[in-house]
Amino acid sequence: MKKIRTLLMMIMILIISSCGGFGKEMKQLMILQTKIQKKYKVSIVKINLVNNNVLNVTFVNSQYGNYSDKQKDSLAQDLGLFCKKEFVTDSSLKEGILFLQQEQNYGIVKSSQQAGYPMKF
């Protein structure tokens, strides 16, 4: 019984120590989200980091949904450069996508449409 308890303690220590960088990246993502909201004047911004190098940013119900495709591409490029500059972590951003999402609530039903535009770093 004592061996099992010791083994479980060692496993827990390994898991906790391997997650140390996770908290730092989450904090940096929250800071980045706030900076994006202020710069682009968007109230709902969702950010997702995939495999430590792919950044997905979603603007929900923003004014940018009415832009032309050329303007949306330009917005994505600008956002990519902004994120590369402002997101300070050990991860290296290789690619990213700006999603423009429109949501509508109809009582108990929710409808959403989304389009993605690649960001370049």
Beta strands, then each sheet from edge to edge (+ up, - down):
strand 1: 44-50
strand 2: 54-60
strand 3: 95-106
strand 4: 109-119
sheet 1: 1+ 2- 3- 4+
end
